[in-house]
Amino acid sequence: MESAYGAADLIRPELTALIPVLYLIGIGLKNSRSVKDKYIPLILGIAGALLCALWCLGAADIKSFGDAAAVVFSAVTQGVLAAGAGVYTNQLIKQARKEE
């Protein structure tokens, strides 16, 4: 019987290290007060895609336009997923600290 996909199945294991990195970047942006809160997830998504692009370009054997397109797609997808996991982690921590 096949299992349903989870986040661990979607983010490449070697890129899961980006989750705490992006979480910490988000905290830094929040504490800097120079960036509005509403832009932090967008900035983290872009940063995640760029960091994933660096890894994907280093690990890929690009021989055609199709290969390059696959690398770009993978980098953007993995970066957005890692950023989403970082933002989700932030929200879990904030909600756990709330007293209701």
MARBA-3410 file (N, C-alpha, C, O; in Angstrom, 1 decimal):
100
0.8,-1.2,0.0,0.0,0.0,0.0,0.9,1.2,0.0,1.9,1.3,0.8 ~ 0.6,2.2,-0.9,1.4,3.4,-1.0,0.9,4.4,0.1,-0.3,4.5,0.4 ~ 1.9,5.2,0.6,1.5,6.2,1.6,1.4,7.5,0.9,1.8,7.7,-0.2 ~ 0.7,8.4,1.6,0.5,9.8,1.1,1.8,10.5,1.2,2.6,10.3,2.1 ~ 1.9,11.5,0.3,3.1,12.4,0.4,3.1,13.3,1.5,2.0,13.8,1.9
4.2,13.5,2.2,4.3,14.4,3.3,5.4,15.4,2.9,6.0,15.3,1.8 ~ 5.6,16.4,3.7,6.6,17.5,3.4,8.0,16.9,3.2,8.7,17.3,2.4 ~ 8.3,15.8,4.0,9.6,15.2,3.8,9.8,14.5,2.5,10.9,14.4,2.0 ~ 8.7,14.2,1.8,8.7,13.6,0.5,8.9,14.7,-0.6,9.3,14.3,-1.7 ~ 8.5,15.9,-0.3,8.5,16.9,-1.3,9.8,17.8,-1.3,10.3,18.2,-2.4
10.4,18.0,-0.1,11.6,18.8,-0.1,12.8,17.8,-0.1,12.8,16.8,0.7 ~ 13.7,18.0,-1.0,14.9,17.1,-1.1,15.6,17.1,0.3,15.8,18.1,0.9 ~ 16.0,15.9,0.7,16.7,15.8,2.0,17.9,16.8,2.2,18.1,17.3,3.3 ~ 18.7,16.9,1.1,19.8,17.8,1.2,19.5,19.3,1.3,20.3,20.1,1.6 ~ 18.3,19.6,1.0,17.8,21.0,1.0,17.0,21.3,2.3,16.6,22.5,2.5
16.8,20.3,3.1,16.0,20.6,4.4,16.8,21.5,5.3,16.2,22.1,6.2 ~ 18.1,21.6,5.2,18.9,22.4,6.0,18.6,23.9,5.8,18.9,24.8,6.6 ~ 17.9,24.2,4.6,17.5,25.6,4.4,16.4,26.0,5.3,16.2,27.2,5.5 ~ 15.6,25.1,5.8,14.5,25.5,6.6,14.9,26.3,7.9,14.4,27.4,8.0 ~ 15.8,25.8,8.7,16.3,26.7,9.8,17.0,27.9,9.3,16.9,29.0,10.0
17.7,27.8,8.2,18.4,29.0,7.7,17.4,30.1,7.4,17.6,31.3,7.7 ~ 16.4,29.7,6.6,15.4,30.7,6.2,14.6,31.2,7.4,14.2,32.4,7.5 ~ 14.3,30.3,8.4,13.7,30.7,9.7,14.5,31.8,10.3,13.9,32.8,10.8 ~ 15.8,31.6,10.4,16.7,32.6,11.1,16.8,33.9,10.3,16.8,35.0,10.9 ~ 16.8,33.8,9.0,16.7,35.0,8.1,15.4,35.8,8.4,15.5,37.0,8.5
14.3,35.0,8.5,13.0,35.7,8.8,13.1,36.4,10.1,12.5,37.5,10.2 ~ 13.7,35.8,11.2,13.8,36.4,12.5,14.6,37.7,12.4,14.3,38.7,13.0 ~ 15.7,37.6,11.6,16.5,38.8,11.4,15.8,39.9,10.7,16.0,41.1,11.1 ~ 15.0,39.6,9.7,14.2,40.6,9.0,13.2,41.2,9.9,13.0,42.4,9.9 ~ 12.6,40.4,10.7,11.6,40.9,11.7,12.2,41.8,12.7,11.6,42.8,13.0
13.3,41.4,13.2,14.0,42.2,14.3,14.6,43.5,13.7,14.8,44.5,14.4 ~ 14.9,43.5,12.4,15.5,44.7,11.8,14.5,45.9,11.7,15.0,47.0,11.7 ~ 13.3,45.6,11.7,12.2,46.6,11.6,12.3,47.5,10.3,11.6,48.4,10.2 ~ 13.2,47.1,9.4,13.3,47.9,8.2,12.5,47.3,7.1,12.3,47.9,6.0 ~ 11.9,46.1,7.3,11.1,45.4,6.4,9.7,45.2,7.0,9.6,44.7,8.1
8.7,45.5,6.2,7.3,45.3,6.7,7.1,43.8,6.8,7.5,43.0,6.0 ~ 6.3,43.4,7.8,6.0,42.0,8.1,5.4,41.3,6.8,5.7,40.1,6.6 ~ 4.6,42.0,6.1,3.9,41.4,5.0,4.8,41.0,3.9,4.5,40.2,3.0 ~ 6.0,41.5,3.8,7.0,41.2,2.8,8.0,40.1,3.2,8.7,39.6,2.3 ~ 8.0,39.7,4.4,9.0,38.7,4.9,8.8,37.4,4.2,9.7,36.8,3.7
7.5,36.8,4.1,7.4,35.6,3.4,7.8,35.6,1.9,8.4,34.7,1.4 ~ 7.6,36.7,1.2,8.0,36.9,-0.1,9.5,36.9,-0.2,10.1,36.3,-1.1 ~ 10.2,37.7,0.7,11.6,37.7,0.7,12.2,36.3,1.0,13.2,35.9,0.4 ~ 11.6,35.6,1.9,12.1,34.3,2.2,11.9,33.3,1.0,12.8,32.5,0.8 ~ 10.8,33.5,0.3,10.6,32.6,-0.9,11.7,32.9,-1.9,12.2,32.0,-2.5
12.0,34.2,-2.2,13.0,34.5,-3.1,14.4,34.0,-2.7,15.2,33.5,-3.5 ~ 14.7,34.3,-1.4,16.0,33.8,-0.8,16.1,32.3,-0.9,17.1,31.8,-1.3 ~ 15.0,31.6,-0.6,15.0,30.1,-0.7,15.2,29.6,-2.1,16.0,28.7,-2.4 ~ 14.6,30.3,-3.1,14.7,29.9,-4.5,16.2,30.2,-5.0,16.8,29.3,-5.7 ~ 16.8,31.3,-4.6,18.1,31.6,-5.0,19.1,30.6,-4.3,20.1,30.2,-5.0
18.9,30.3,-3.0,19.8,29.3,-2.4,19.7,27.9,-3.0,20.7,27.2,-3.2 ~ 18.5,27.6,-3.3,18.3,26.3,-4.0,18.9,26.3,-5.4,19.4,25.3,-5.8 ~ 18.8,27.4,-6.1,19.4,27.5,-7.4,20.9,27.3,-7.3,21.4,26.6,-8.2 ~ 21.5,27.8,-6.3,23.0,27.6,-6.2,23.3,26.1,-6.0,24.2,25.6,-6.7 ~ 22.5,25.4,-5.2,22.7,24.0,-5.0,22.4,23.2,-6.2,23.2,22.4,-6.7
21.2,23.5,-6.8,20.8,22.8,-8.0,21.8,23.0,-9.2,22.1,22.0,-9.9 ~ 22.3,24.2,-9.4,23.2,24.4,-10.5,24.6,23.7,-10.2,25.2,23.2,-11.2 ~ 25.0,23.6,-9.0,26.2,22.9,-8.6,26.0,21.4,-8.8,27.0,20.7,-9.1 ~ 24.9,20.9,-8.6,24.7,19.4,-8.6,24.2,18.9,-10.0,24.2,17.7,-10.2 ~ 23.7,19.8,-10.8,23.1,19.4,-12.1,24.2,19.2,-13.2,25.2,19.9,-13.2
23.8,18.3,-14.1,24.6,18.1,-15.3,23.7,18.7,-16.5,22.9,17.9,-17.1 ~ 23.9,19.9,-16.8,23.0,20.6,-17.7,23.6,20.5,-19.1,24.7,20.9,-19.4 ~ 22.8,19.8,-20.0,23.3,19.6,-21.4,22.3,20.1,-22.4,22.6,20.2,-23.6 ~ 21.1,20.6,-22.0,20.1,21.1,-22.9,19.3,22.2,-22.2,19.3,22.4,-21.0 ~ 18.5,22.8,-23.0,17.5,23.8,-22.5,16.5,23.1,-21.5,16.2,23.7,-20.5
16.1,21.9,-21.9,15.2,21.2,-21.0,15.8,20.9,-19.6,15.1,21.0,-18.6 ~ 17.1,20.5,-19.6,17.8,20.3,-18.4,17.8,21.6,-17.5,17.6,21.6,-16.3 ~ 18.1,22.7,-18.2,18.2,24.0,-17.5,16.8,24.4,-17.0,16.7,24.9,-15.8 ~ 15.8,24.2,-17.8,14.4,24.5,-17.3,14.0,23.6,-16.1,13.4,24.1,-15.2 ~ 14.4,22.4,-16.1,14.1,21.5,-15.0,14.9,22.0,-13.7,14.3,21.9,-12.6
16.1,22.4,-13.9,16.9,22.9,-12.7,16.2,24.2,-12.1,16.1,24.3,-10.9 ~ 15.8,25.1,-13.0,15.1,26.3,-12.6,13.8,26.0,-11.8,13.5,26.5,-10.8 ~ 13.0,25.1,-12.4,11.7,24.7,-11.8,12.0,24.0,-10.4,11.3,24.4,-9.5 ~ 13.0,23.2,-10.4,13.3,22.5,-9.1,13.8,23.5,-8.1,13.4,23.4,-6.9 ~ 14.6,24.4,-8.5,15.1,25.4,-7.5,14.0,26.3,-7.0,13.9,26.5,-5.8
13.1,26.8,-7.8,12.0,27.6,-7.4,11.1,26.8,-6.5,10.7,27.3,-5.4 ~ 10.7,25.6,-6.9,9.8,24.8,-6.1,10.4,24.4,-4.8,9.7,24.6,-3.7 ~ 11.6,24.0,-4.7,12.2,23.6,-3.5,12.4,24.8,-2.6,12.2,24.7,-1.4 ~ 12.8,26.0,-3.2,13.0,27.2,-2.4,11.7,27.7,-1.7,11.7,28.1,-0.6 ~ 10.6,27.6,-2.5,9.3,28.0,-1.9,8.8,27.1,-0.8,8.3,27.5,0.2
9.0,25.8,-1.1,8.7,24.8,0.0,9.5,25.0,1.2,8.9,24.9,2.3 ~ 10.8,25.2,1.1,11.6,25.4,2.3,11.2,26.7,3.0,11.2,26.7,4.2 ~ 10.9,27.8,2.2,10.5,29.0,2.9,9.2,28.8,3.6,9.0,29.4,4.7 ~ 8.3,28.1,3.0,7.0,27.9,3.6,7.1,27.1,4.9,6.4,27.3,5.9 ~ 8.1,26.1,4.9,8.3,25.4,6.1,8.9,26.3,7.2,8.6,26.1,8.4
9.8,27.2,6.8,10.4,28.1,7.7,9.3,29.1,8.3,9.3,29.3,9.6 ~ 8.4,29.6,7.5,7.3,30.4,8.0,6.4,29.7,8.9,6.0,30.2,9.9 ~ 6.1,28.4,8.5,5.2,27.6,9.3,5.9,27.3,10.7,5.2,27.3,11.7 ~ 7.2,27.0,10.7,7.9,26.8,12.0,7.8,28.1,12.9,7.5,27.9,14.1 ~ 7.9,29.2,12.3,7.8,30.5,13.0,6.4,30.6,13.6,6.3,30.9,14.8
5.4,30.3,12.9,4.0,30.3,13.4,3.7,29.3,14.5,3.0,29.6,15.5 ~ 4.3,28.1,14.3,4.1,27.1,15.4,4.7,27.6,16.7,4.1,27.4,17.8 ~ 5.9,28.2,16.6,6.6,28.7,17.8,5.8,29.8,18.4,5.6,29.9,19.7 ~ 5.3,30.8,17.6,4.5,31.9,18.1,3.2,31.4,18.8,2.9,31.9,19.8 ~ 2.5,30.5,18.2,1.3,30.0,18.7,1.5,29.2,20.0,0.6,29.3,20.9
2.6,28.5,20.1,2.8,27.7,21.3,3.1,28.6,22.5,2.9,28.2,23.6 ~ 3.6,29.8,22.2,4.0,30.7,23.3,2.8,31.5,23.8,2.8,32.2,24.9 ~ 1.7,31.5,23.0,0.5,32.3,23.4,-0.2,31.7,24.6,-0.3,30.5,24.7 ~ -0.7,32.6,25.4,-1.5,32.1,26.5,-2.9,32.5,26.2,-3.3,33.6,26.0 ~ -3.8,31.5,26.3,-5.2,31.7,26.0,-6.0,31.2,27.1,-7.3,31.3,27.1
END
